[in-house]
Amino acid sequence: MTFEPLYSLSGLFVGALVGITGVGGGSLMTPLLVLLFGVHPATAVGTDLLYAAITKTAGTAIHGMHGRVNWRIVGSLAAGSLPAALLMLWLLAGVDRKSIGVTNTITTALGWLLVMTAIMLVFRGPILELARHAIGDRTPPKPTTILALTVILGFVLGVLVTLTSVGAGALGVTILLVLYPRLDVREIVGSDIVHAVPLTLIGGTGYWLIGEIDWPMLLALLIGSIPGIILGSLLAPKLHERTIRIVLAATLAVVALKLLTG
């Protein structure tokens, strides 16, 4: 139960990158805890979920004040993600989370999600253009179909986020942009952030109940990350965001390779 300054330094670094790029901290924080500090994957995921719930609450307030939240999308995502999170927590509670099998499952899923996140960071524009070209002049899907697909997306995100703490950022936003091409990207991002709060809160609380939260580590991360996010947000307009995203994507790819190959 000792305070570790290096956790705060890591929180400052991750918070600054989140402030600059808008990429969710889970894709950065969880692998950092696992690879650099040797934290068990389940404990890293659980602690990071509560960390995300706290930090994203501030983002929710900001987007809500500016009217950048589509509550219909938030509700549809939550209708799928929250039951999925509870299901995953129930499954995790019934297994030996320290076993090699569970450890490998979490690290492998985390590795592949980091690969996908890196791809989305660099190629989101071409991917969206390809999707729009594929849809072309076809009749737009019915609202009920879009609603059903959003709920399914929420379920998938609920599984991925609860298992790895990654998925609701770059992946979720990209798919939402395909489903809702006429909405402002800021509204999509705002809705995604708001949806992530209850999802990460439920996930983090579940990990707490099954004993996978490191509270001193969580406090140390927050002490560093909150000023880091503020610093990153102030620096963002002065930096070339595209370059930062490419460097971040390359970093995630290297981290993913390390996770996948051991």
N, C-alpha and C positions, 0 to 999 in steps of 0.2 A: 504493500500500500504506500509506496514512495513515489514522489513526483519526479518525472523524467523530462528534463528540459528538451531533449531531442525530439520528443513527441510534439512539443509546442512548435519547435522549429519546422518539423514536417508539416504541421497544421498550417503554419504561416505560408510555406511554399505551395501547398495544395490550394489553400484559400486564395492566394494571389493568382494562380492559374485558372481557378474557377471564375474569379472576377474578370480576368482578361478574356477567356474563351467561352465562358458559359457552360463548359462541359461539366457534367456532374462529378462531384468529388469521389463517388464510389469507384469510378474507373481508375482513379489515382490513389486514393487512400488505402483501400483494401489490399491491393498488391504491394504497396509500400510497406504496410504493416507485416505482411506475410514474408516478403523477401528480405527486407532490410532489418526488421526487428525480430524475425522469427516467431511472430505471434501465430497461434494455431488458426487455420482458416475460419473455423466456425466462430471463434471469439472475435476475429478481425471483422467478419461480416456483421455480427450482432452489434458490436461497438460502433461500426461505421453507419449502420442503419439508424441508431439513435442520434449519432452525430449529424447525419443528413436531415433527420426530422427537425432538429433544433435549428440548423443553419438555413434550411429551406423555408422555415416559418417566416423569417424576415423577408425573404423573396416573395412569399405569398402576400404579405401585407403591402409590399410595394406595387406588385402587379394588380392587386385588388383595388388599390387607391386610384390607379391609372385606368381602370376599366379594361384591363387586358386579360380577362378571364372569361372563357366560354363555359358556363356552368353545366350546360348540357353535355359537353365533351367530358368534363371532369366527372360528372355523375355516371356516364356510360363506362368510362374507364374503371371507376371505382367499383361498379357493379360486377366487373370481371376480376379485378385485381385483389380486392379485399378477401373474397372467398378463397381465391387461389393462395393468398398469403397464409390464411388460417390453415388450409390444407397442407401446405408445405411445412408449417410449424408443427402440426400434428405428426407428420411423418418424421421430422427431425427429432421430435421429442421421444419417439419410439425406437431410435437406433443409437448405437454407440458412436457418438460424434467424434471421438478420438481415434476411431478405427482407421486403418489404412484405406479401406474402401470409400468411406464417407469423405475423408481428407482428399483423396484423389478425385472424387466426383466434383467436389467444390472447386478445387484448383483447375481441373480440366475445363469445367463450365466457365470459370472466370477467365481462363486463357483465351478460349474461343470468343467470348463476348468482347474481350479487349481487342481482338483482331477485327471483329465486326465494327466496333466503335472507331478504330483507327481508319477503317475504310470509309465509314460515314463522314468522318472529319474531313477527309481529303476529297472525296468524290460525291458528296451529297448533291451538289448541283447537277452533275451529269446523271446521277441516279434518278433524280426527280424529273429531269428532262426526258430520260428514257421511258420512265413510267407514263409521263404525259403523252409521249409519242405513241406508246403501245395502246393507250386508251383512245387516242385520236378523236374521231368524230362519233364514237359510239354513244349510244344513249346513256346518260348519266345514271348510276345506280339509284334505286329508290331510297328515300330517307330511311325506311326500315332496314334496308340492307346495310347502309352505312352505319346505322345504330348497332346492328348485330356484329359487324366487323370491328367496331370500336370496342364493344364488350369483349370480343374474342382477343383483341389486342391487349386489353386490360388484364385478361386472365394470363396471357403469356408473360406480360411484364410482371405480374404478381409472382409468378413462379420464379422468373429469372432474378428479380430484385431480392426476394426473400432468400434465395439460395446463394447469391453472389454479391448482392448490393449494387449490381451494375445492370443497366438496361433501360431505365426510364428516361435517360437523357438523350444522347445522340440517336439511339435506335428508335425510341418512342416518338420523338419529334419528327424524324424523317418519315415514318409510316403515317403519322397524322397529317403531314403535309401532302401525302399522296391521297389520303382519304378526304381531306378538306382543302382542295387546291385554291378555293376562292377566299379563304380566310387569311388575314394578315399574319405573317410569321410570328410577330410579337404576341398575338393572341394565342397562337398554338403553343409557343414557349411558355407563356404565362399559365395556360391551362395545364400544361405538363408539370410545371413546378408545383402548382396548387395540388394536383392529384398525387404528387410524390409525398406530400406531407402525411396524410393519413396512412398511406401504404408503408412508408418507412417507420412511422410511429408504431403501427401494429406489428410490423416485423421486428423492430427493435425491442418492443415490450415483450414479444414472444420469446426472443432470445434471452431477455432478462429473466423471464420465468423459468427457463430451462437452464439457467446458470452460465450463460455465455457472454456476459458483459464485463469488461474491465473498466470499472468506474474511474480510477485515477488516470488511466490512459485517455478516457473520454474527456475528462476535465482538461487535461494537458493539451489535447488536440484542439478543443474549443478556444482555449486561451490564445493559441497561435492563429487559428483559422479565421476568427472573426475580424481581427485587424488585417489579416491577409486578404480577405475578400474585399474589404474597403480599399486597401492599397491597390489591388488588381483592378477594381472598378475605376479608380482614378487614373491608373496608367493606361488602361485600354484604349482611350481615344488617341494616345500619343504613340502607340505601337502598331506595327503592321500585323493585323490579326491573322491574315492568311499564312504568313511565315510562322507565327506562333503555333497555329493549328497543325502545320506540316511537321514542325519539330515535335509537338506533342504526340501526333499520330505515330511518328517514328519511334518515340520513346515507348508508347503503349505496345507497339509491335515487338520491340525488344523484350519488354517485360512479359508479354504473352508467350514469346518463344521460351523464355526462362521457366515460366509456369508449366508449359506443355511438355518440355523436355526434362524438367527436373534439374 
